[in-house]
Amino acid sequence: MSTAILGAGLTGCTLARLLAEDGEEVVVLEAADTPGGLCRSFTADGFTFDTGGSHIIFSRDEEVLDWVRNVLGMNREERRRETKCLFKGLYVKYPFENGLQDLPPEDRFACLDGFVRASVEAELADARGDVAPPAHFLEWIRRTFGDGIADRYMVPYNEKIWKYPLERMSAHWVDGRVPRPPLSDVIRSACGLSTEGYLHQAVFSYPSCGGIEALIRAIASPVLDRVRCGFRVTGVRHRDGFFRVSDGCTEIQADRVISTIPLPCLVDALDDVPEEVADAAGALVSNAVACVFIGLKRAVPSYSWVYLPSPDLGFPNRISFPSNYAHAMAPEGCGSILAECTYRTGDPVDSLDDGELAQTVIEQLAAAGVLRSDDVVYVGVSRNPWAYVVYDLDYCRSIRIVREHVEARGIDLVGRFAEFEYLNMDGCIRHAFDYVRGRRACA
Ligand SMILES: Cc1cc2nc3c(=O)[nH]c(=O)nc-3n(C[C@H](O)[C@H](O)[C@H](O)COP(=O)(O)OP(=O)(O)OC[C@H]3O[C@@H](n4cnc5c(N)ncnc54)[C@H](O)[C@@H]3O)c2cc1C
């Protein structure tokens, strides 16, 4: 039985390793020159950056975490999260609702007041038995956090990262992904008592050397000879009992195909796709992320990463400090910043060329007091067209139509943009585990 895996990101490499361990014949077809997808890294002038945005290793899934720890072996460091939200020039503890003690009194009051009112309203609705699900993500935010936290943090931050109207986003995906604090924690934080939220991420791991790509290299090392880079899949057909996967020049024959490439790209590669399916694939919404890499000749504050909700702070929705993730990430005495700016076609981040974007972001961060322009010794930019799945209100209908069609053609979908789901690295590995186990059970 031969299997062609489309895409050599984290999901494709994990699947290849697991299937090869079961003795399967696999080939991984990857468009780029190197494996890794969103989990690629590079080193320049002594600074190492993750090209797909800052990546840390964390999970509630102990089996996945153990596997990752084993794969990385000694090449791993642990850090305690020190994350902030930059609000009115103040570094407020993250999650924002656990950091109310850091706010000016009038903002602290508005946040607490709104949160308590929203909680009481939710209790009353529950008691009346009339809890209709929120109609959209904006309603979920206001119902869950109240207007104070919504107006100051949740709404501007989410508008900035999704680049999509929140009232046109669904709320079905938020549980487990957006932290929901207990009322007592919010009251404690408003009273100045320390509380931690989003606990499974409070301590995270990161490779000691090589950035997050070190994880990909470690996973892929037993199967590197099965990864064929520079192969952009443009055709997937089923003929005479075999799949034939083509890049326009070469055709690979396989008994099975597992796709980890973005679902709309897979649909483009199929023949005879009904109009309804093509339309549904075209209706799936996602955004892109531009990463600006900044090397500084001096150390940075001890933060892990900082959210920048306000539009006044410029393009970045988040900045991280990779030099705080592992010692080898920057030359001795130097620090680094990775600014993530999500965007969509035609918006200001898209319209600027890379040099202009880097210059603008450095000026914006200097204006926010995050860095001094004359400390900058390295600048780089990468653009990732597939960054975040956006769950718009048509999502559930569109994804059902596309998945049903692709699966009926015998093609399996695993991974973030293949399934078109908000999966972090642990979710991709978990889905690869479950997929391979399901296959074993059927064998
Ligand atoms: C800004 C940002 C920050 C993140 N931070 C974290 C974090 O801190 N922790 C965490 O756990 N997760 C994080 N994630 C999520 C994580 O990046 C993903 O879950 C994971 O990398 C997805 O892996 P994948 O293999 O499914 O997809 P991808 O990485 O997208 O891989 C798909 C592969 O398919 C290839 N491909 C595409 N089209 C074709 C084609 N036609 N033919 C052949 N190959 C093709 C691509 O080149 C790519 O290599 C973050 C994501 C983003 C965007």
The ligand as a Tripos MOL2 file, in Angstrom:
@<TRIPOS>MOLECULE
LIG
   53    58     1     0     0
SMALL
NO_CHARGES

@<TRIPOS>ATOM
      1 C1          1.1420   33.4510   13.4670 C.3       1 LIG1
      2 C2          0.9810   32.0310   13.9440 C.ar      1 LIG1
      3 C3          1.4700   31.6620   15.1790 C.ar      1 LIG1
      4 C4          1.2850   30.3580   15.6410 C.ar      1 LIG1
      5 N1          1.7700   30.0320   16.8730 N.ar      1 LIG1
      6 C5          1.5800   28.7740   17.3480 C.ar      1 LIG1
      7 C6          2.0820   28.4320   18.6400 C.ar      1 LIG1
      8 O1          2.6760   29.2410   19.3490 O.2       1 LIG1
      9 N2          1.8590   27.1420   19.0730 N.ar      1 LIG1
     10 C7          1.1920   26.2190   18.3150 C.ar      1 LIG1
     11 O2          1.0220   25.0800   18.7880 O.2       1 LIG1
     12 N3          0.7270   26.5290   17.0780 N.ar      1 LIG1
     13 C8          0.9060   27.7700   16.5760 C.ar      1 LIG1
     14 N4          0.4500   28.0930   15.3210 N.ar      1 LIG1
     15 C9         -0.2490   27.0550   14.5230 C.3       1 LIG1
     16 C10         0.7320   26.1410   13.7410 C.3       1 LIG1
     17 O3          1.5410   26.9210   12.9100 O.3       1 LIG1
     18 C11        -0.0560   25.1620   12.8790 C.3       1 LIG1
     19 O4         -0.9730   24.4490   13.6740 O.3       1 LIG1
     20 C12         0.8020   24.1310   12.1460 C.3       1 LIG1
     21 O5          2.0300   24.6430   11.7380 O.3       1 LIG1
     22 C13         0.0180   23.6430   10.9220 C.3       1 LIG1
     23 O6          0.7370   22.6230   10.2700 O.3       1 LIG1
     24 P1          0.1750   21.9520    8.9410 P.3       1 LIG1
     25 O7          1.2040   20.9980    8.4940 O.co2     1 LIG1
     26 O8         -1.2030   21.4590    9.1480 O.co2     1 LIG1
     27 O9          0.0160   23.1570    7.8850 O.3       1 LIG1
     28 P2          1.1390   24.0320    7.1580 P.3       1 LIG1
     29 O10         2.2210   24.3770    8.0990 O.co2     1 LIG1
     30 O11         0.3830   25.1480    6.5100 O.co2     1 LIG1
     31 O12         1.7360   23.0510    6.0640 O.3       1 LIG1
     32 C14         1.1560   22.8470    4.8150 C.3       1 LIG1
     33 C15         2.2760   22.5450    3.8220 C.3       1 LIG1
     34 O13         1.7030   22.3250    2.5260 O.3       1 LIG1
     35 C16         2.5310   22.9400    1.5750 C.3       1 LIG1
     36 N5          1.7240   23.1830    0.3670 N.ar      1 LIG1
     37 C17         0.7570   24.1250    0.1730 C.ar      1 LIG1
     38 N6          0.2350   24.0180   -1.0680 N.ar      1 LIG1
     39 C18         0.8800   22.9860   -1.6570 C.ar      1 LIG1
     40 C19         0.7700   22.3580   -2.9220 C.ar      1 LIG1
     41 N7         -0.1020   22.7710   -3.8630 N.pl3     1 LIG1
     42 N8          1.5900   21.3020   -3.2040 N.ar      1 LIG1
     43 C20         2.4720   20.8440   -2.2780 C.ar      1 LIG1
     44 N9          2.6180   21.4080   -1.0760 N.ar      1 LIG1
     45 C21         1.8220   22.4580   -0.7550 C.ar      1 LIG1
     46 C22         3.0140   24.2060    2.2610 C.3       1 LIG1
     47 O14         4.1810   24.7040    1.6400 O.3       1 LIG1
     48 C23         3.2770   23.6880    3.6730 C.3       1 LIG1
     49 O15         4.5800   23.1960    3.8260 O.3       1 LIG1
     50 C24         0.6080   29.3840   14.8340 C.ar      1 LIG1
     51 C25         0.1430   29.7670   13.5580 C.ar      1 LIG1
     52 C26         0.3210   31.0650   13.1180 C.ar      1 LIG1
     53 C27        -0.1900   31.4690   11.7660 C.3       1 LIG1
@<TRIPOS>BOND
     1     1     2 1
     2     2     3 ar
     3     2    52 ar
     4     3     4 ar
     5     4     5 ar
     6     4    50 ar
     7     5     6 ar
     8     6     7 ar
     9     6    13 1
    10     7     8 2
    11     7     9 ar
    12     9    10 ar
    13    10    11 2
    14    10    12 ar
    15    12    13 ar
    16    13    14 ar
    17    14    15 1
    18    14    50 ar
    19    15    16 1
    20    16    17 1
    21    16    18 1
    22    18    19 1
    23    18    20 1
    24    20    21 1
    25    20    22 1
    26    22    23 1
    27    23    24 1
    28    24    25 2
    29    24    26 1
    30    24    27 1
    31    27    28 1
    32    28    29 2
    33    28    30 1
    34    28    31 1
    35    31    32 1
    36    32    33 1
    37    33    34 1
    38    33    48 1
    39    34    35 1
    40    35    36 1
    41    35    46 1
    42    36    37 ar
    43    36    45 ar
    44    37    38 ar
    45    38    39 ar
    46    39    40 ar
    47    39    45 ar
    48    40    41 1
    49    40    42 ar
    50    42    43 ar
    51    43    44 ar
    52    44    45 ar
    53    46    47 1
    54    46    48 1
    55    48    49 1
    56    50    51 ar
    57    51    52 ar
    58    52    53 1
@<TRIPOS>SUBSTRUCTURE
     1 LIG1         1 GROUP 0 **** ****
